[in-house]
């Protein structure tokens, strides 16, 4: 088996800590390791670094080498431009053998219980051998979450393994409550498992422009890849393949998981900030503060996120955490 780590994102919702030079996957949000390092170490619990492939943007190759020194340099594929996850999955999958399983993992997820994670992966591998198809991992929801997409389970193939009835976009709160109460919906984790030949065939059927432009390209030949990438659409693997294919299965994943999508996700994991020498709270509650060597006082506010870095200061109502990327767009439009 190969593990394919997708590490080309920019993490705009983590401004001001995340910048174009240091995108989200390289941030040390939890402890003293970056998100990509945590992901890599999770993989290495069961796999050899020679069986790990990382697809990242050309500007992040050197940073990736620094973060993952055990990874052979030829296993880092440099994308010439950002085209979302479908092209990245295609070129990364091509490096494995035709009948080899490929486990696809975003670089920036948080999964603290690695034993449960690998138990679920092994269950998915067994199911892949029995039933074939493209597998996704559906997280058993613990709350009605509006920040995730959902997967509705269909026909049961065996305990914990189902055909997919449909994918659903991020819902409003009332819809999310109905999803969770029904017991038929799982969070869409964005983690996948498939065999090379079957995935490539499904790309050919579902998104032929990616197949036609990339099928004969050597992913390690940057100039060749650049010419091909200019012709392919920018589209996620979810939209391009998983939502269109008739061969998608889902494995229930009952472990703690977060896609660490924005500052609210970090707050959910770390909890609210308590008063300290650096954080002074007056008539304020439910606040989350990241400070950079200076005291921060919050007076008369609730449900706010404050992030202070040398790059800038963010003050945000928590319910608007998804919109921090709009700040980045405005900053770069005016700079």
N, C-alpha and C positions, 0 to 999 in steps of 0.2 A: 504493500500500500504506500501511496504517496500522500503527504499532507501539503495542501496548497494554502498558504497564508496570503490573504489580500490586504495589502498595506499601502494603497495608493491614495487614501483619502486625505482631506485637508483639515477636517475637524473645526469648521468655522464657528460652530456653536460654543466652542471653548475659548473664544477670545475673552480676555486679553492674554491668557496663558498660552493658548495655541496661536501660532503665527505661521506664515508661509514657510519660514525656515524650520520651524519646529511644530509640525502638525500633531494632531491628537495622539496618534499611535506611539509617539516618542515621549509623551508626557508621563511624569511620575506622579500619577494621581493617587495611587494607593501604595504606601510604603516607598521603598527606595529603588523600585524597578519600574521601567516604562511598561505601558500596556502591551507593546509588541514583545517585550522580553517575557512578561508573564505568559503570553500565548505560546511563545516558542518553548518555554520550559514545560508547559502543560503537555505539549506534543512530545517532548523528549522523554517524558516518563515511560512511554511505550515505543518510541521510534528512534531510529538513528538519524542524526542531522543530515546525512547524505540523502535521506528520503524526504527531506523537507524542501519545498519550493516557495519562494517569496516573490510575488509580483508587486512592484512598487513604481512610483514615478521616477523618472531619470534623476530628478533633483534630490531624491532621498536615498539613492543607492549607497553612497558613502556612509551616511548616517545609519543605514540598515546594517552595513558591515561592522560598524563600531558597536552597535547594540547586540549583534548576533555573531560574535567572532568564530563560533563553532561551525557556522553555516558555510559550506563551500561557496566560493565566489560565483562559480558558474551556475549556482542554483538561485541566484537573484536575477530576475528578469526585469529589465528597465523599460517601462512604458514611455514612449516618446511624448505622449500627451494623455490627458485624462479623458477616458471614454466610458466611465462607469464600470460596473462589475462584469457584464457579459463578455466583452472582449478579453478582459483579464482572466476570467475563468477559462476561456477557450485556449488562450496561449499557454496558460499554466498547465492545463490538463494535457495538452499536446506533448508535454515532456515526459509523461508516463507511458508505460507500455499499453498496448491496445486493450488487453483484458484486465488491466490493473485497476483496483479501486483507488479513487482519489477522494480524500476528506478535505472539504473546503471550509476554511475558518477565517472570518474577519480578524484582523490583527488587534482590534481594540475592545473585545468583549471581556467581561469579568465573570469567571466561573471558579469560585473558591474551592469547591469540592471536586477535585480532579479524579478521585476514585469513581464517583458516581458518573462523571463525564465519560470516562473510558468504559465503564460498564454499559452505558447507553450506546457508545460508538460500536462496541463489539456486538451488541444486539442488532444494530443496524447492519453491520457487516454480514451477520448470519442471514438476515432478511434479504439483503441484496443478493446473496448467492441463491436463495430459494425463489425469489419472485422477480428479480431484475428490476429495471426501472431507475428513476431518479429519486433519491431520498432527501427529504428535508427533516430537520429536527424541530419538533413543536414543543415549546415549553408549556408545561401545565401552569395555567395562570393562578397567581396568588391574590389578585385584586383586579377590579375593572380598570384597565390601563388604556388611556387614549393615545399614548405615544407609540404604540406598537401596532403593526398589522396582525391579522388573525388568520388562522387556518381552520376551516371546518372539516372535521373528520368524516370520511365516508365509510364504505364497506370495511369491516374488520378482516384482516388477513390472518392475524394471530394476536394474542394478547399484547397490547401496546404498539401494534403496527397496523396502519390503516391506509386505504386509498384516500386521496385528497378529494373532498367534494368540491371545495372552492377556496380561493384566497379572498380575504376581505381587507379593504383599506383601513387605515387608522379610523376608528369609530368615534362618535361623540360619547359622552359619559353614559347616557341612558342606554345606548346600543351596546356599549362595552359591558354594562351590568347584565343585560340580557344574554350576551355571549357567554359570560362566566357562569351565570345561573343555569344555562342549558346543559353544560357539561360536554358540549360538542365542539368547543372551540379551543384552540391552543394559540399561544403567541408564536408569531413567525420569527424564528431566531436568525435567519440568514446564514445558517450553517447547513452544508449539504454533503451528500455522499453519492458517488456514481462510479460506474466503470467508464473508462475512456471512450471506447468504441460507441457505447450507447449514448453518452452525452453528446459526442460529436454528431451522431446521426440525428439526435433531437434538435440540435442547433441548425442542422441542414434543413429540417422540416419547418421549424418555428421561426428562425431568423436567418434566412438564407444569405443575406448580404454579409453577415459575419463569417459564415462558413466559406463562401466563395472567395472572400478577400484574404482570409487568414489560413485556409487549409494547407497551402503549400509554403507558408512562411516559416523560416527558422526563427523562433522567438529570441534566440541569442544574437541574431544578426540585427543590430539596432537600425541601420539604414534601411534594410529590407522591411523591418517591422514598421518603421516610420511611414514609408510610402503606403503600406497597407492600412495603417491606422487612420490615415487621412480619409479613407474611403468608407470606414465602418461607422455605424450609428453610435451615438453615446446613449447607452441603455443598460439598465440593470439586468442581471441574470434572472431576477424574479419576473420582470415584465417580458423579457425576450423569450424565456424558455419555460420556467416553472409554471407560470399561469396559463401557458398555451399547450403544454404537453399533456398527452393523455396517459402518460406513464409515471405520474408522480405519486410517491408514497410518503407517509409521514410516520416518524417514530416518536412516541411520547417521551419527552425528556423531563424527568422530575428532579431537577437539581437547581440550586440557586443560580440565577443568571441575570446579567444586565448587559444591554448593548452600550451602556455608558454614553448615551446619546447627547446629553447636555448637562449643564450644571445642576439641574434638578435631579438627574440620575445620581450624581455624586452625593448630593444632599441626602437622598434616600438611603444610600449605603452608609454614609458617615454619620448621619443624624444632624440635628440642629447644633449650631455653635453655642457653647456656654460662655458666660462672661469670664474674662481673664484679664491679665495685665495689658494685653494688646487689644482686647475687644471689650468695649464699655457699652452696656445696654441700659437705656433709660426708657421705661414705659414701652418696651419693645419685646416681641416674642416671635418664635418660629423664624429665626434668621439664620442664614448660612454665610460665613465669612471666611475668605482666604486672604490673609494679610501678608505684606512683604516688609517686615521689619519696621513697622510703624503702627502706633495705636490708631484704632478706628472706633469712632463713637456712633452709635445708632440711637436716635431719639424718636420715639413715637411712631415706629414703623413695625409692621408685621408682614410675614411671608415675603421677605426680600432676600436676594442673593447679592453679596458684595464681594468682588474679587479685585484685589489691588496687586498689580505687578509693575515692573519698570516699563512695560509696554503700554500701559493704560489702566484705567479703572472702570469696572463694570458695576452699575447699580441697576438691579432688575427685579421687578416683581416675579416671584417664582413661576407663576402661571404663564409668563411670557418667555420662559427660558428657551423655547424652540426658536424664538425670533432673534436671538443674538446674532445669527448669521446675517441678518439684515444690516447690522452695524458694520460687519466686515465688508459687505458690498458697498456701503456708503463710504467707508474709509478709503477703499481702493479706487473708488470712482473719483474721489476728490484729491487723492495723493498722486 
